[in-house]
Amino acid sequence: MTKESLHSMVQYLFQEMAAAANSKDAPQMQSYMKTDQPFYGIKAAPRRKIFRRAAKQFSIDSRDEYGQVIRQLWNGTYREDMYQALEVAERYKKYRTQEAMPQYEYLANTATNWDTLDWIAGKLISDLVRKHRGFEAKLKEWRRSDNMWLRRTSLLAHKGHREETHTELLGETILMLSDEEEFFIRKAIGWILRDYSYANPDWVEAFVDEHEDELSGLSKQEALKKIKRVRQSQTTC
């Protein structure tokens, strides 16, 4: 991809982030994420400030532009380029429709760690699944994927559904993945159960109790955190 082919917003973001790069913080951020991908060393607050400036100066006026900007940023050299791709994906809500699912699936399938995957699954895909239940077929497909991050997506795509949570599908998916030793799957099981406990703590507690032998200690600990915290606060009142 040549510089001339880049969308003007992408060019601006690349230039501004290069100018804001912090060579002191970059190695620490890269080490924390345990990745070979380089970082500019720009922390979240200044990075978002750069994005807000870009969004004010440049418009995205079509679905094709939306996809182009996301793709070009996602394919950037630095990890923060990927973060900016997700800022774009999240901000332009009028393009977050059913037609965006193939692109979100591509992002999830090419994500390499939780920092980007959880954003994609928990904010972009989860919203589409909640609004368009036909995409639950995707979750059933992903939970059988060889790609661990897609399997994690099949869990985190229930995030924020609260009273609209499809508990049968969620429970079935958890039990399908509960025997995995992968930390990121066990953690995701606990997290999504804890997320649902804000809407239905009785269901979560009953599910954990019924499947105590099938769930890992980590999953159970994460699932019951909010429930136990509420009970402790009640006993001290």
Backbone hydrogen bonds, N-H to C=O, Kabsch-Sander energy under -0.5 kcal/mol:
donor,donor_aa,acceptor,acceptor_aa,energy
5,S,2,T,-1.0
6,L,3,K,-1.5
11,Q,7,H,-2.5
12,Y,8,S,-2.2
13,L,9,M,-2.5
14,F,10,V,-2.8
15,Q,11,Q,-2.3
16,E,12,Y,-2.9
17,M,13,L,-2.5
18,A,14,F,-2.0
19,A,15,Q,-1.9
20,A,16,E,-1.4
21,A,18,A,-0.7
22,N,40,Y,-2.2
23,S,21,A,-0.5
26,A,22,N,-2.1
28,Q,24,K,-0.5
29,M,25,D,-2.4
30,Q,26,A,-2.3
31,S,27,P,-2.4
32,Y,28,Q,-2.3
33,M,29,M,-1.7
34,K,31,S,-0.9
35,T,30,Q,-1.5
43,K,41,G,-0.6
47,R,43,K,-2.1
48,R,44,A,-2.6
49,K,45,A,-1.8
50,I,46,P,-2.0
51,F,47,R,-1.9
52,R,48,R,-2.6
53,R,49,K,-1.9
54,A,50,I,-2.0
55,A,51,F,-2.7
56,K,52,R,-1.6
57,Q,53,R,-1.5
58,F,54,A,-2.4
66,Y,62,S,-2.3
67,G,63,R,-2.5
68,Q,64,D,-2.6
69,V,65,E,-2.9
70,I,66,Y,-2.0
71,R,67,G,-2.6
72,Q,68,Q,-2.7
73,L,69,V,-2.3
74,W,70,I,-2.7
75,N,71,R,-1.7
76,G,73,L,-1.9
79,R,38,P,-2.2
81,D,78,Y,-0.9
82,M,78,Y,-1.0
82,M,79,R,-0.6
83,Y,79,R,-1.6
84,Q,80,E,-2.2
85,A,81,D,-1.8
86,L,82,M,-1.8
87,E,83,Y,-1.8
88,V,84,Q,-2.2
89,A,85,A,-2.3
90,E,86,L,-2.2
91,R,87,E,-2.4
92,Y,88,V,-1.7
93,K,91,R,-1.9
95,Y,92,Y,-1.8
96,R,93,K,-1.6
97,T,95,Y,-1.8
100,A,97,T,-2.1
101,M,98,Q,-1.5
104,Y,100,A,-2.3
105,E,101,M,-2.9
106,Y,102,P,-2.0
107,L,103,Q,-2.3
108,A,104,Y,-2.5
109,N,105,E,-2.5
110,T,106,Y,-1.4
111,A,107,L,-0.9
116,T,113,N,-0.8
117,L,113,N,-2.2
118,D,114,W,-2.3
120,I,116,T,-2.3
121,A,117,L,-3.1
122,G,118,D,-2.4
123,K,119,W,-1.7
124,L,119,W,-1.0
124,L,120,I,-0.9
125,I,120,I,-2.8
126,S,121,A,-1.7
128,L,124,L,-1.5
129,V,125,I,-2.6
130,R,126,S,-2.2
131,K,127,D,-1.7
132,H,128,L,-2.5
135,F,132,H,-2.2
136,E,133,R,-1.8
137,A,134,G,-1.4
138,K,135,F,-1.0
139,L,135,F,-1.3
140,K,136,E,-1.9
141,E,137,A,-1.5
142,W,138,K,-3.1
143,R,139,L,-2.0
144,R,141,E,-1.2
145,S,142,W,-2.0
148,M,146,D,-0.7
150,L,147,N,-0.7
151,R,147,N,-1.8
152,R,148,M,-2.4
153,T,149,W,-1.8
154,S,150,L,-1.9
155,L,151,R,-0.6
155,L,152,R,-1.0
156,L,152,R,-2.6
157,A,153,T,-2.1
158,H,155,L,-1.6
159,K,156,L,-1.9
161,H,158,H,-1.7
164,E,161,H,-3.0
165,T,162,R,-2.1
167,T,165,T,-1.5
170,L,166,H,-2.5
171,G,167,T,-2.9
172,E,168,E,-2.2
173,T,169,L,-2.4
174,I,170,L,-2.5
175,L,171,G,-2.2
176,M,172,E,-1.7
177,L,173,T,-1.6
178,S,174,I,-1.1
180,E,177,L,-1.8
185,I,182,E,-0.8
186,R,182,E,-2.2
187,K,183,F,-2.9
188,A,184,F,-1.2
189,I,185,I,-2.2
190,G,186,R,-1.8
191,W,187,K,-2.7
192,I,188,A,-2.7
193,L,189,I,-1.8
194,R,190,G,-2.4
195,D,191,W,-2.6
196,Y,192,I,-1.9
197,S,193,L,-1.6
198,Y,194,R,-0.6
198,Y,195,D,-1.0
199,A,196,Y,-1.6
200,N,196,Y,-2.7
204,V,200,N,-1.8
205,E,201,P,-2.6
206,A,202,D,-2.3
207,F,203,W,-2.6
208,V,204,V,-2.6
209,D,205,E,-2.2
210,E,206,A,-2.6
211,H,207,F,-2.1
212,E,209,D,-1.0
214,E,211,H,-1.1
215,L,211,H,-1.8
220,K,216,S,-2.3
221,Q,217,G,-2.5
222,E,218,L,-2.4
223,A,219,S,-2.4
224,L,220,K,-1.9
225,K,222,E,-0.9
228,K,224,L,-2.8
229,R,225,K,-2.1
230,V,226,K,-2.2
231,R,227,I,-2.0
232,Q,228,K,-2.4
233,S,229,R,-1.9
234,Q,230,V,-1.8
235,T,231,R,-2.0
236,T,232,Q,-1.1
237,C,234,Q,-0.6
